[in-house]
Amino acid sequence: MTPYADLVITGADVYTVDAARSWSDAVAVRGDRIVALGAAAAGELIGPRTRVIEARGGMVLPGFQDAHVHAPFAGRNRLNVDLNGLVGRQAYLDRIAAYAAADPDVPWIVGGGWAMEYFPGGTPSKDDLDAIVPDRPVFLFNRDVHGAWVNSAALAAAGIDRDTPDPADGRIERDPRTGEPTGTLHEGAAYSFNDRHVPLPSRQDWEAAILNAQHHLHSLGITGWQDAWVTPATLDAYRSLDASGRLTARVVGALWWDRHRGLDQIPEFLGQREAGTERFRPTTVKIMTDGVMENYTGALLEPYCDGCGGHTDNHGLSYVERDLLAAAVTELDRLGFQVHMHAIGDRAVRNALDAVQAARAANGGGDHRHHIAHLQLVQPEDVPRFRELGVTANCQAYWAQMEPQMEELTLPFLGRDRADLQYPFGDLLRTGATLAMGSDWAVTTANPLEEIEVAVTRIDPDNRGNAPFLPEQALPLPVALAAFTAGSAYVNHDDDAGAIAVGRRADLAVLDRNLFSRAAGPVGDAHVDYTIAAGSVVYERP
C-alpha cells in the first residue's frame, strides 16, 4: 500500500513555475518531498493522520528565495532600535528616546533604518541625538547601510574631532565653517567606526537576530535566501543554529571581501567554505565594488552633476580597483566560488562584467552562477553582456520607483540622460539575461509581493497614484514571479527548489488569492497564509 501523505493542500490554484508555467489544483507532501500533484492523485494520499489545508481561493507557489538579504543585521535592528517603516525625523527621535528610556543600562544604543530623505542633504545631526541621549554613545546605520548617524558621545568614544582625517573610502560629514563633525558618517567612515568601536554582539546575540529575521522572512513566504554579508561571527551563528535544528531555511552565505586587503584573504575563504552545514552553505564571496548614488559614491563613467545643470569632478568610488577585481574574480572562479558583486554605478557594473569576462578567458566556462546585484545604472552596451557572459542580474526591484530619495538625492546629480538608464530590468529580460530577485532587507521591505508589484508596475505600492518610473522597464508578472522563485533558487545553486514538481523538495508558499485573477487587486496587497519549508509548516497566518 502506498504510504499516505503528511500534508495535502487542496482547493487552491497551484502555479508550478515549471518550464511550461503549468497549473494544478492540489499538492501532496510526504516528508520533505512533493509526492503528487492534482486533486485526484493527492486525494488518494489523504489518510487519517494527513493534515489537509483547504486553501480555497488561494494560490500555491514555490517558496520564495531572496537572492540578496542581510538577515542577521536586519534581525539585530529589530531587536534593538529599528527605524525601518517609520516616517520622518520626529518619529525616529521618538523611537530612539523610548528605547533609551526602556533600557537605561545598555552601554551603546545601536540599530538603524533611517532614510536620508527626511534630513536636509540626507545628513542627520548629532544635536538631535544629543538632546535625547546625551550620556551614552548612539550608532545607527541608515536604511541602505552606507552611512551612520552618531551622537557626540559616540564621536568622543572614537576620538573623532575636527582634526580627524577622512578615510580613503569614506567621509565624515562636517560643519563647513568649523570643520567639526556634524553626526553623519559616510561609507568607510561608518564601517570602520562600527568595526572598531561598537561592542561586538556575542554568538548568542547573532543567533537571536537570525532567528528573529527567519521568522519574519518565513511570514513572507521565503524559504531560502543568500546572506549577502557573512562574517566569521555570523557564520558561527548559522552553524550553531543548524546544528541545533533551529535553522529551518536554506541559506547560502556570501563571505565578505575585505576591500582593504587583496588576494591574500582567499585562503581564509577556503577554510570558511569547509565550515558549511546541510542548510547553510558559505560557498559565495561578496565583493562590494562601489557605494551608492545618494551620497555620490556610486562609481560612474562620467562625473556626477552638481544638481544645478553643471558637472563636478567626482566620479564616485571604486572600492576594489578594476585590475584587482578581475584578478580576484578570476582566482575565486578557479577555486569554485560563486562571486556576488555589488554594483550601483555604470562604471562599477562595467568593471564587474569585465572581471567575469577575464575569469572566463582564464578558466573557461563553469557553473558557478556569478551575479551582480543592484544594477542601478547600466549603459545600454553592457546590457547584452549579462547573457553573453552567463552573469545573472540580481535585481532589487523595489528600488525601481519614483520616491523622495530618487527625486531629491539621485536625479539632480545624474542628469536626464543617465536617469533614463536606471534599473533596466526589461532590457535585461529582452536580451536574454537570467533574472533573480532580492530585497536587500533591511534596506527596504523584505516582502516579495510588494517587490514584485514594483517590478510589474514601477510604482510605489504606498502611492499607487504616482506615474510609473521608466515603465518600459517593467516586467510581466510571470517573469517577476519566476525571478523570485526559480531565478533566485538558480543563483543559490538550489536546483531542488524554485518549482513545484513531484520529487522536488516541498518548499511552498500559500497565498490568500490568485495573483493572476482579475479580482485579486494589487499584488502587494496579497498575504501569505502558510509557508512550508522542506515539508514542515514553518509559518501559519493567525
N, C-alpha and C positions, 0 to 999 in steps of 0.2 A: 504493500500500500504506500502511495506517495505521502510523505510527511506533510502535515498541514503547514500553512504559512503562520508566521508570528504576527504579521501586520498586513492588512489589506486596506487600501484607500480606494473608495468607490464613490460614484456619483459625480466626480469632478472631470473636467476636460484635462487629459494628460498630454502635455506638449513635450515630445521626446527630445527635441533638439538633435535628432539624428540627421544624417546627410539629406534625407528626403523631407525633413521638418514634418514628420508624420504625427498623427494624433491617436490617442487611445482613450478609454473611459474607465480604466481601473488599473491598479498596480499591486502586486503581491510581493511581500518581502519575507525571506527566511534567513535568520542570522543576519549577516551584513550584506546579503545578495538580493538582487531583484530576481524573482523566480517565475513571474508570469505577468503578462500584460493583457488587458481586455477583461470585461466583466465576466464573460463565460469562464475563461481559464482561471481568473482569480477567484471566482465564486466557488469553484471546485476545491479550492485550498483552504476554505474557511472551516475551521474546526472549533471545538468547544473552548479552546484557550486562545484563539486568534483574536487579536484586537482589530476591530473594524472601525475605521474612521469614515463616517459619512460626510463627504465634503461637497454636498450638492450646491451647484452654482459656482464652485471654486475652480481652481486651476492648479495642476501639479507640474512643477518644473524640476529640472536637475538643481541640486543645491547650488546657490551662487558661490563663486570663488572670487575673492578680492585679490587682484594681482599686485597691489601696492598699498600697504596699510602699515600703520605704526601702532600695533595693538598694545605693547607694554606701556608706551608713553601716553597713549590715549587713556588707558586704564588708570595710569598713575594720576593723570589730571582729574579723572572722575572721582578718585579717592581723596583728592586734595582740593585745590582751588580750580574749579572747572568753569571757564568763562565762555565756552562754546555755546552758541544758541542765545546768548544774551545780546540785547540791542542797546548799544550806547555806553558812553563813558560812565554815567552815573550808575547804571546797572552793574558795571564791572566793580566800581568802588563799593557799592552796597554788598556785593557778594564777598569781596575781599575782607571788608570790615566785619561781616558776620562770621567768616571763618576765623579771623584773628581773635574775635571775642570768644568764640566757642572753644578755641584751642590755645589758651594763653601760655602754655608751656612748650609749644612747638618752637624749636630754636630758629628754624628758617620756614618762611611761608613760600611754597612753591606750587606750580601748576601752569596754567596757560590757556590760550584760546582766544585772546583779544584780537579784534580786527583793526587794521590800520585805518580804515575809512572813518573811524569815529574820532580821530585825532588830527589836528592841523599838520599837514605834511606827512601824516602817517606815523608821527613820533610822539608817544605819550611822555608826560613829565614826571620826574621823581617827586615833585612838590605835591602832587595829588596823593601819592602813596605815603609820603611823609606825614600828611595830615591825618591819616587813619592808622598807620603803623609806623610810629617814629622809633620804636625800641628794638625791632628785630629786622634782619635782612629779608627782603622780598625779591624773588626772582620768578618772573612769569614769561614764558615763551609766548610769542604771538601765534596767531592761528596757523600760519604756514611754517612755523618753527625756523624762520630765517632771521628772527630778531627777538629781543627780550626787553621787558620793562622792569626796571630796578629802582629801589629807593636809595636814599642817602646812606642808610646803614649797610646796604649791600655793597655800594661803591666803596665805602670805608673798609669793609671787611676784605675787599680785594685789593685795597691800596690804589684805587683808580682815582686820579685827580686831573687837573688841567695839564700837568706835565707828562701824563702817561701817553706814549705814542700809540697810534692806531696800529693794529696788527696788519700784516700784509694782505690777509684775506678777509678783512672786515673793517668796521668803522665804529667809533664811539661818537654818538651824537653830542654836539657841544653848543653852548651859547656863543653866537658869532661875535659878541663883544668881549666876553671874558675868557672864553676857551674852556669854561667849566663844563663837565659832563652834565647833561640835562636829564638823563634817566632812560635813554634808549640805546641799546647795543645792537649793532647790525652784524649778521653773518658770523665770521670767525671771532669777533669780539664777544658775541653771545655764547658761542660754543666753547671757547677756551675758558670763559668765566664759569660756565656750568661744570666743565670737567675738573677745574682746579679748585673751585671754592664751594660749590653747593654740596652739602653732605650726600654721600652715596647711599642709595637705597640698598637694603640687605637683599639676599636672595629671597627671603620670605616676603619682603615688600614687592619685589618684582613678580613673584608667584601670585600674590593677591591682585596686582594690577592686571596681569594676563588673564586671570580668571574673571575679573570684572569685565574686561574687554570681550572675552569669549562669550559670556552671557549676552552682552549687547549684540554682538555680531550674529550669534545664533538666533536672536529675536528678529533679525532682519533676513533670515533665510540663508545665511552664509555658513557653509560647512567647511571651508578651507580658505587659506589666504597665503600670500607671500609677505612676510615681515621684511620691510624694506630698510631696516636699520638694526641689525643684530650685533650686540656687543658681547664680549665674554660673559658679562654678568647676566644678560637676558638669555643667552644660550644655556647657561647653567639652570636658569629658572624653567625654561621649556623642558629640558631634560628631566628635571625633577618632577614636573607635572605629569609628563608622560609615564615615568616610572611608577608613579602613584595612581595612575588611571584617571587623573583629573583633566588631562588634555583630550577633549572629545573632537576637536577639529583636526584637520590635516594641515600642517604648516611647513612651508619652505622658508628657510632662514637665509636672508641675504646678508652676508658678513660685510662689515663696514670697512671700506677702504679709507685708510688714514691719508688724507691729502697732503700731509706734511712729510710723508715718507715716500719711498719708491718701491721698486720690485723686491726689496729685502723683506717685505712683510708677507710675501706669498707663501713661504714655508709655514708660517703661522696658520694661514687659512687651511693648508693641507691637514694640519693637526686638528683644527676645529671641525673640518668636514668629517673626520673619523668619529666625532662625538655625536653623530646623528642617532636617532631612535626610529621606531616604527612610524610614529606620527609627526616627528619633527626632523626635517632633513636640511641641514645647513650646507646646501650644495651650490649656492649662488654667491657672487660677490657684487656688492652695490658700490658704484662709483658715482659720486656727485660731481658733475663736470662744471657746473656753473651755479649762479644764485637764482634770483627771481627778478621779474620786471619791476615790481613795486618799489624796491629800494635801489634799482638801477645796477644790479649785479648780475643779471642775466647776460650771457655773453652774446654780443651782437657783431655781425659782419660790418655794419656801418654804425656810427656813434648814435647815442641817444639824442633826441631832440631836447630843446630846453623848455618846452611847454609853451613857447611864445612864437613859434614859427622858425626858429633857428636851430642850430646844432651845437652840441657840446663836443668835447674831445674824449668823452667817456664811452668805451666800447663794452663796459661790464667786466666781469672777472672770469677767467678760466682757472678753476681750482686744480685741474690736472692738465698740464700743457699738452698740446696736440701730439708731440712725439712720444712723450711718456705714456699718454693714454693709449696710443697704438701699441706700444711695447707691452703695456700691462694687459690689454685685451688679448693680444697675441699669445702671451705666456699663459694666461688663465685659460684661454681656449685650448691650448695644447695640453693642459693638465686636466681637462674635462670639466671645468667650471662653467656654469652659466654666468653671463655678465648682465647686470641690471644697471642701466645708466640713467641718471637724472640729467635731462637736457631741456632747458626752457627757451633760451635764445637760439637764433638761426645759426650762429657760429658754433654753439655747443652741439646742436643737432648734427651739423656737418662733420664736426670733429668725431662725434660718436660713430657716425656711419663710416667715416674714413678708417676708424680704428677696427671696426668689424671687417672692412674690406682688406685691411692689412693682415688680420688674423686668417682670413680665408686664403689669401695669397700664400701665406707661410705654411698653413697647416692643412689646407684642403677643406672640403665640406665636413659637416658634422651635425649632430642632433642636439646641440647644446641649448638652442632656443633663446639666443640673446635677445634682449628687448630694451627699448628706450622709452622712458616714462616722461609724461607731461606734454612735450611737443607743442609748446605754446606758439612758437613762431618757426615756421618751416618754409624755406624757399621752394618755389614750385619745382625746380630742377632736382631737388633732393627727395621729393615725394615718391617717385617711382623706385628709388634705390632701396626702399624697405622690402619690396617684393624681390628685387634683383639680388639682394644680399641675404634674404631669408631672415630679416630682422622684424620682430613683432612690434607693432605700435601699441604701447601700453597707455591707454587713454584715460585721463581723469575728466570724464565727460561733464561733471557738474560745473566745472570752471568755464565752460563754453556758453556763457550767458552774459547779458549786459547787466552789470550791477555797479554800485558806487565805486568799488576799488578799481574796476575796469575803466570807468568813466573818468575818475579823478587822478588815478596814480599810474595808469598804463597808456591809454590812448593819446594824451597830450605829449607823451615822451617817446612814442613810437612814430607818430605821423600817420597820415591817412593810408598811404600805400602799404606800409608794413602792417597796419592794424587789420587790413583785409586778409592777411595770411595766417591768422591765428586759428589754432585748433582745427586743422584741415582734415577732419575725420572722414568726410565724404570723399575728398580727393584720394585719401589713402585707400578707402574701400574700392573706388573706381579703378585704381591702378593695381589692385590685387593684393594689397598688404593683408597680413593676418592681424586681426584686431583682438586685443584683450582689454579688460577694464579693471580699474582700481579706484578706490576712493581717496587715498592719501589721508584718511581719517587719522588724527583728529583735525587736520587742516580744514576739511569740510565734512559734511554729513557722511556717515557710513552706510546710509540707506541705498541699496542698489536700485530700488524702484524710483526714487527721486532722481538719481543719477541717470537712469535710463530715460526718464521723462525729458531731461535736458538734452540728452543725446538725440532724441527724436524731434524735439520742438525747438531747441536752442533758446528756451525761455525759462526764466527763474520760476520754479513752482510756487514761490511765495508771492509772485507778481505776474500772474498769468495774462494780465492785460498788456504787458510790455511787448514791444516789437521783438521778433526773433533776431538773434545775433548771428549774422552771416548764415542765413537759412539754407544756402546751397550746400553747406557742410553738414546738414542734419543726416542722421542715419535712419533707415527703415527699422520699425520695431523688431522684426525677426533678427536683423543683424545685431542690434543692440543687445537683445536677449542672449544671442549666441556668444557675443563677446564677453558677457559677464558670467557665462557658464562654460561652454566648450572652449572659448578662446583663452580664458584665464586658467582653466584646467590644463590646456596645452602648455602654456607658459610654465605652469607648476609641474610639468612632467607627470601629471596625474591622469594617465590615459584610462584609468578605471572609472573616472568621473566625467562630468560635463555633458552627459547624455543619459537618457533613460532607455535601457535595453536589458533584456534577460541576460543574466550573468554578470552584469556590471554591479559595482558597489552601490548600495542603496543610500545615496546622498540626495535628499529630496527637499523641496520647499513647497508647501501647500498654501496657496493664496486664497483670499476670500472672494475672488472674482476672476473671470477670464479676461485677460488684458486685451484680447482681440475683439471682445464683444462691443457692439455699438453702445450698449448701456453701461459699460464699465467705468466711464468717466476718466479723468486724467490718471496716468499710470502711477504717479506719485501718491495718489490717494488710496491705493490698494494697501492691504495689510497681509502680513504673514500669519497664518493660523497655526501652522505646525512646521517645525524643522526636524528632519530626520538625518542623522549622521551615522553612516555605517550601520544602518538598520535600527538605531535607537532613537526614540523621540527625545531630542535634547531641548526643545522649546515647544510650548503649547500656549497659545494666546489665552489669557484669562477670559 
